[in-house]
Structures are given as structure tokens and as C-alpha cells.
Amino acid sequence: MDFADKIRDLAVNLPKQLAHIQTEEATKNALIMPFITALGYNVFNPAEVTPELHADIGLKKGEKVDYAILREGKPIILFERAFPNSLIVLDRLARQEEASGVGSGC
């Protein structure tokens, strides 16, 4: 199965899975880890994919990101997860907007 087929398969299954995803952990297992795998990375190899990496990047200064894809020990792609329709997502977005000055008249 090539890359396009893997992504297509994930997209086809997504609507069936969303109704059953109620937690961040379920989001990780059903959506994020399969997506990272489809990109060609081994989610079980911490030299490639590191969960809860202290990222000190952009709006995440002093915080951890949920996943980082690494190349030569350095993060190249960062993932932040939350389950669908979550107030946590809204809270996270509000904190990010506050941190960046968006919506505050700055």
C-alpha cells in the first residue's frame, strides 16, 4: 500500500471512528498514531517519534507537545492532540491566542 492509499484509508475510516472517540487517548490511538505511521514513521521508536516532548517552540514555550517526529534527534514535526468537540481544545486555543496576543487588541 502506497502513501496515498494509506491516507485514503484513514480518511474513509474517519467518519466511522469519530462517534466512538471520547477521550484524548482514544484520539491518539485511533487517529494520530495511524496518521504518523502512514507518514512512514515508527510510533514505537522514540528515536523517531517522541511522545510528550518538551518543545519550547512558538506558543509552546515551557510546555510539552503531545508528539514530535525527530530527525537526527531534532523535532521536525510537532503534534498536539485533543478529542473532537472538546472544551479542552477551545481552552487550549484560548490560551494560545492569549499567549500570542490574538484577539486582545495587541
C-alpha positions in Angstrom: 0.0 0.0 0.0 1.5 3.3 -1.0 1.2 6.6 0.9 -1.9 7.9 -1.0 -3.7 4.6 -0.3 -2.8 4.8 3.4 -4.1 8.4 3.7 -7.2 7.5 1.7 -7.9 4.5 4.0 -7.5 6.7 7.1 -9.9 9.3 5.6 -12.5 6.6 4.7 -12.5 5.2 8.2 -12.5 8.6 10.0 -16.3 9.2 9.9 -16.9 5.7 11.4 -14.5 6.3 14.2 -15.4 9.8 15.3 -18.6 8.8 17.1 -16.5 6.4 19.3 -13.7 8.8 20.2 -14.5 10.3 23.6 -11.0 10.9 25.1 -7.6 12.3 24.1 -6.2 8.8 24.5 -8.8 7.4 22.0 -7.8 10.2 19.6 -4.2 9.2 19.9 -4.9 5.5 19.3 -7.4 5.9 16.5 -6.2 9.0 14.6 -2.8 10.4 15.5 -0.7 7.2 15.7 -2.1 5.8 12.5 -1.5 9.1 10.7 2.1 9.2 11.9 2.5 5.6 10.8 1.1 6.5 7.4 3.7 9.2 7.1 6.3 6.4 7.4 7.4 6.8 11.0 7.6 4.1 13.7 5.5 5.4 16.6 7.1 2.8 18.9 10.7 4.0 18.2 11.4 7.0 20.5 14.3 8.0 18.3 11.8 8.7 15.5 8.6 9.7 17.4 8.7 11.0 20.9 5.6 11.5 23.0 5.4 14.5 25.4 8.5 16.2 24.1 9.4 19.5 26.0 9.3 21.7 22.9 10.0 25.3 23.8 8.9 26.4 20.3 6.5 29.2 19.4 3.3 29.2 21.5 4.5 26.0 23.3 7.3 27.8 25.3 7.7 25.9 28.6 5.2 23.3 27.6 5.2 19.8 26.1 3.8 18.8 22.8 2.0 15.5 22.6 4.2 14.1 19.8 7.3 15.1 17.9 8.7 13.4 14.9 12.5 13.6 15.1 15.3 13.7 12.5 18.8 13.4 13.8 17.5 14.0 17.3 15.8 17.3 16.5 12.0 17.8 16.1 10.8 18.4 12.6 7.0 17.9 13.1 5.0 18.6 16.2 1.6 17.2 17.1 -0.9 18.4 19.6 -3.9 16.2 20.2 -7.3 16.5 21.8 -10.5 14.6 21.3 -13.1 16.0 18.8 -15.6 18.7 20.0 -13.7 19.2 23.2 -13.8 22.2 25.5 -10.1 21.3 26.1 -9.5 22.3 22.5 -11.2 25.6 23.0 -9.4 26.2 26.2 -6.1 25.4 24.5 -6.9 27.7 21.6 -7.8 30.4 24.0 -4.5 30.0 25.9 -2.6 30.1 22.6 -4.5 33.2 21.4 -3.8 34.8 24.8 -0.1 33.9 24.6 0.2 35.3 21.1 -1.9 38.5 21.6 -4.5 37.4 19.1 -7.9 38.9 19.9 -6.5 41.2 22.7 -6.1 44.3 20.6 -2.3 43.9 20.6 
